[in-house]
Structures are given as structure tokens and as C-alpha cells.
């Protein structure tokens, strides 16, 4: 389990670094930080579920590969977290470029004049 704890500590340090740099960075790092948090959360949930349901099979698989269970779970968590982070970041970036992200009600369109709409009586 020492390897798992080390992996979680490194993940926490990466998140803290991303959050620290975020104030001086562009929207891309904020988006990447949010995607990384989501990826780590999903990877942790999947690893917890796998350990709860399939511990014997995972232990046998780790023993067959001459690895510890902690190493197997840590490598799986890191791989899954990175994969989910990259996919979520790409999707979020394309959505932001196409104008599909964010709250549309709070944005003004470029052709919209400031003030009440014409004919509203105000």
C-alpha cells in the first residue's frame, strides 16, 4: 500500500501545483485543472470499486506478474486518470472554441445593444 499512498501524494502535489499556477495562467490551465480533478476522482472511484469487488482476482494477477497489488492498482489509477484527463480536456477545449461551454444567458451577443429590448415599454 506504500506505493498507492505515494501515488496519491504525487497526485495531490500535481493538483496543488495546477491550482497555484492557475491564478496567473489562462483559461487553459483552469480547464486542465478541472479535467485533472475529474480524472483523478473517477480513477479513484474505479480503483476503489475494483478493490472492493475483485480483490482476489487482482491479487492473483499481481502475483502472476511478480508485482505487488499496490503497484498494480497505482499504475492502473495513474493510467486511467491521465487518459480521462486528456479526453475531458480535448472535449472541453473543442466545446469552448465552438461556443458551447459556459452560461449562455450571461453572455451578450455582439449585435445586442445595451438596455431593454425595443418595444418593451421601458
C-alpha positions as CSV (number, residue, x, y, z in Angstrom):
1,X,0.0,0.0,0.0
2,X,3.0,2.3,0.3
3,X,3.1,2.7,-3.5
4,X,-0.6,3.7,-3.5
5,X,0.0,6.3,-0.9
6,X,2.9,7.7,-2.8
7,X,0.9,7.9,-6.0
8,X,-1.9,9.7,-4.2
9,X,0.6,12.2,-2.6
10,X,2.0,12.9,-6.0
11,X,-1.4,13.4,-7.5
12,X,-2.2,15.8,-4.6
13,X,1.0,17.7,-5.3
14,X,0.2,18.0,-9.0
15,X,-3.3,19.3,-8.2
16,X,-1.8,21.8,-5.7
17,X,0.7,23.0,-8.4
18,X,-2.0,23.4,-11.0
19,X,-4.2,25.3,-8.6
20,X,-1.2,27.5,-7.6
21,X,-0.3,28.4,-11.2
22,X,-3.9,28.8,-12.2
23,X,-4.2,32.4,-10.9
24,X,-1.5,33.6,-13.3
25,X,-2.5,31.4,-16.2
26,X,-5.1,31.5,-18.9
27,X,-8.3,29.6,-19.1
28,X,-6.5,26.6,-20.5
29,X,-4.9,25.8,-17.2
30,X,-8.1,26.2,-15.3
31,X,-9.8,23.9,-17.8
32,X,-6.9,21.4,-17.4
33,X,-7.1,21.6,-13.6
34,X,-10.8,20.9,-13.6
35,X,-10.3,18.0,-16.0
36,X,-7.5,16.6,-13.9
37,X,-9.6,16.7,-10.7
38,X,-12.4,14.9,-12.6
39,X,-9.9,12.3,-13.9
40,X,-8.4,11.6,-10.5
41,X,-11.8,11.4,-8.9
42,X,-13.1,8.9,-11.5
43,X,-9.9,6.8,-11.4
44,X,-10.0,6.7,-7.6
45,X,-13.7,5.6,-7.7
46,X,-12.9,2.9,-10.3
47,X,-9.9,1.6,-8.3
48,X,-11.9,1.5,-5.1
49,X,-14.7,-0.3,-6.8
50,X,-12.3,-2.8,-8.3
51,X,-10.6,-3.4,-5.0
52,X,-13.9,-3.9,-3.2
53,X,-15.3,-6.3,-5.8
54,X,-12.3,-8.1,-7.3
55,X,-9.5,-8.2,-4.7
56,X,-8.8,-11.9,-5.1
57,X,-8.5,-11.7,-8.9
58,X,-6.3,-8.6,-8.7
59,X,-4.1,-10.2,-6.1
60,X,-3.7,-13.3,-8.3
61,X,-2.9,-11.1,-11.3
62,X,-0.3,-9.1,-9.4
63,X,1.3,-12.3,-8.1
64,X,1.5,-13.8,-11.6
65,X,3.2,-10.7,-12.9
66,X,5.6,-10.6,-9.8
67,X,4.3,-7.3,-8.7
68,X,2.5,-6.1,-5.6
69,X,-1.2,-5.3,-5.5
70,X,-0.4,-1.7,-4.6
71,X,1.8,-1.3,-7.6
72,X,-0.8,-2.8,-9.9
73,X,-3.5,-0.5,-8.5
74,X,-1.3,2.6,-8.6
75,X,-0.3,2.1,-12.2
76,X,-3.9,1.5,-13.2
77,X,-5.1,4.6,-11.3
78,X,-2.4,6.8,-12.9
79,X,-3.1,5.5,-16.4
80,X,-6.8,5.9,-16.1
81,X,-6.5,9.4,-14.5
82,X,-4.2,10.6,-17.3
83,X,-6.5,9.1,-20.0
84,X,-9.6,10.6,-18.6
85,X,-7.9,14.0,-18.1
86,X,-6.7,14.2,-21.7
87,X,-10.0,13.1,-23.2
88,X,-12.0,15.5,-21.0
89,X,-9.6,18.4,-21.8
90,X,-9.9,17.8,-25.5
91,X,-13.7,17.7,-25.4
92,X,-13.8,20.8,-23.1
93,X,-11.4,22.7,-25.4
94,X,-13.4,22.0,-28.5
95,X,-16.7,22.9,-26.7
96,X,-15.2,26.2,-25.6
97,X,-13.9,27.0,-29.1
98,X,-17.3,26.3,-30.6
99,X,-19.0,28.5,-28.0
100,X,-20.8,25.6,-26.4
101,X,-19.3,25.9,-22.9
102,X,-20.3,28.3,-20.1
103,X,-23.5,30.0,-19.3
104,X,-25.1,31.4,-22.4
105,X,-27.6,33.5,-20.5
106,X,-24.8,35.6,-19.0
107,X,-23.1,36.3,-22.3
108,X,-24.1,39.2,-24.6
109,X,-24.2,38.6,-28.3
110,X,-22.1,41.0,-30.4
111,X,-25.1,42.6,-32.1
112,X,-27.1,43.1,-29.0
113,X,-27.5,46.7,-27.8
114,X,-27.2,47.6,-24.1
115,X,-30.5,48.4,-22.5
116,X,-34.1,47.0,-22.7
117,X,-35.3,45.4,-25.9
118,X,-37.2,47.7,-28.3
119,X,-41.0,47.8,-27.7
120,X,-40.8,46.6,-24.1
121,X,-42.2,49.9,-22.7
122,X,-39.2,50.8,-20.6
